Amino acid sequence: MAVRLEPAAYALLRFAFGAILFTHGLPKALGTSHGSMADPMAGSIRLIDQVMGLPFAPQLAFLVMLLETVGAAALAVGFCTRWVALAFAMEMIGICVALGPTWPWIDRGIEYPVLMAVLSAYVVVRGGGAFALDARMPWSAARASSS
């Protein structure tokens, strides 16, 4: 029975992962607060600029917002799954470098981004699964092998 439920369970995991990531991008897109963070976009710009020391912080923060909205929605439905998950893995690794070595998330540590990075890596390896839009695309290897 567990083997039969596995494709649906993986689809649920992938959907929940995308939905959770979406909740981090939407406040940036709308300019609204996220929890105790009054301006998450400004927080992203500050992290990229002052903590990570990267140039073009506003533009990179905009790309992060796109990844966390459009990319998260794509991940949830299983579209371009491996590419989107790879982008999330890179984002989470960057966050870990910026926030580390503090571990507890409650102390602005890396506990949560490490979990998300590992989950992203798993999705990169696994792909979209049976209930993903990827499986219905003409370029899908799964679709080509079943024809």
C-alpha positions in Angstrom: 0.0 0.0 0.0 2.8 2.4 0.8 4.4 1.9 -2.6 1.1 2.8 -4.2 0.7 6.0 -2.2 4.3 7.1 -2.7 3.7 9.2 -5.9 0.9 11.1 -4.2 2.9 11.6 -1.0 5.8 13.0 -3.0 3.4 15.3 -4.9 2.1 16.5 -1.5 5.7 17.1 -0.3 6.6 19.0 -3.4 3.4 21.1 -3.3 3.8 21.9 0.4 7.5 22.9 -0.2 6.5 25.2 -3.0 3.6 26.7 -0.9 5.8 27.4 2.1 8.5 29.0 -0.1 5.7 31.1 -1.7 4.8 32.5 1.6 8.3 34.1 1.8 8.1 35.6 -1.7 4.5 37.0 -1.6 5.2 39.6 1.1 8.2 40.8 -0.8 6.2 41.1 -4.0 3.3 42.9 -2.2 5.4 45.1 0.1 3.7 43.7 3.2 5.1 42.4 6.4 6.1 38.8 7.0 5.8 37.9 10.7 7.9 40.3 12.7 9.7 41.6 9.6 8.0 44.9 8.6 9.6 45.1 5.1 10.9 41.7 3.9 12.2 43.2 0.6 14.3 45.7 2.4 15.5 42.9 4.6 16.6 40.9 1.6 18.3 43.9 0.1 20.1 44.5 3.4 21.2 40.9 3.7 22.5 40.8 0.2 24.3 44.1 0.4 25.5 44.4 4.0 25.9 40.8 5.1 26.8 39.0 1.9 28.6 42.0 0.3 27.2 41.4 -3.1 26.7 44.1 -5.7 23.3 44.9 -7.3 21.5 44.1 -4.1 18.1 45.5 -5.1 18.2 43.6 -8.4 19.3 40.4 -6.7 16.5 40.8 -4.1 14.0 41.2 -7.0 15.3 37.9 -8.5 14.9 36.3 -5.1 11.3 37.6 -4.9 10.6 36.2 -8.4 12.1 32.8 -7.4 10.1 32.8 -4.2 6.8 33.6 -6.0 6.9 32.4 -9.6 9.5 29.7 -8.9 7.6 28.5 -5.8 4.4 28.2 -7.7 6.2 26.3 -10.5 7.7 24.0 -7.9 4.3 23.4 -6.3 2.7 22.3 -9.6 5.9 20.5 -10.8 6.9 22.7 -13.7 10.6 23.0 -14.5 11.0 21.2 -11.2 14.7 20.3 -11.3 15.8 23.8 -12.4 13.6 25.6 -9.9 14.7 23.3 -7.1 18.4 23.9 -8.0 17.8 27.6 -7.8 16.3 27.2 -4.4 19.2 25.0 -3.3 21.6 27.7 -4.3 19.5 30.4 -2.5 19.4 28.3 0.7 23.1 27.7 0.6 23.7 31.4 0.2 21.4 32.1 3.2 23.4 29.5 5.2 26.7 31.2 4.4 25.2 34.6 5.3 23.6 33.6 8.6 26.0 30.9 9.7 27.4 29.5 11.9 24.5 30.1 14.2 22.3 27.0 14.2 19.0 27.6 15.9 16.5 29.3 13.6 15.0 31.2 16.5 18.3 33.0 16.8 18.4 33.8 13.0 20.4 30.7 12.4 20.7 28.2 9.6 18.6 25.3 10.8 15.6 26.1 8.5 17.7 27.0 5.4 19.8 23.8 5.8 16.6 21.7 5.9 15.3 23.6 2.8 18.6 23.1 1.0 18.5 19.4 1.6 14.9 19.2 0.5 15.8 21.2 -2.6 18.6 18.8 -3.4 16.3 15.9 -3.0 13.8 17.4 -5.5 16.6 18.1 -7.9 17.6 14.5 -7.9 14.0 13.1 -7.9 12.4 15.6 -10.3 8.7 16.4 -10.5 7.3 13.0 -10.0 4.2 11.4 -11.5 1.8 14.2 -10.6 3.9 17.0 -11.9 3.3 19.2 -15.0 6.7 18.1 -16.1 5.5 14.6 -16.6 2.9 15.9 -19.1 5.2 18.1 -21.2 6.2 16.9 -24.7 9.9 17.0 -23.7 9.4 14.8 -20.7 11.6 11.6 -20.7 8.9 9.8 -18.7 6.3 10.7 -21.3 8.5 9.7 -24.2 9.3 6.3 -22.6 5.6 5.6 -22.1 4.6 6.3 -25.7 
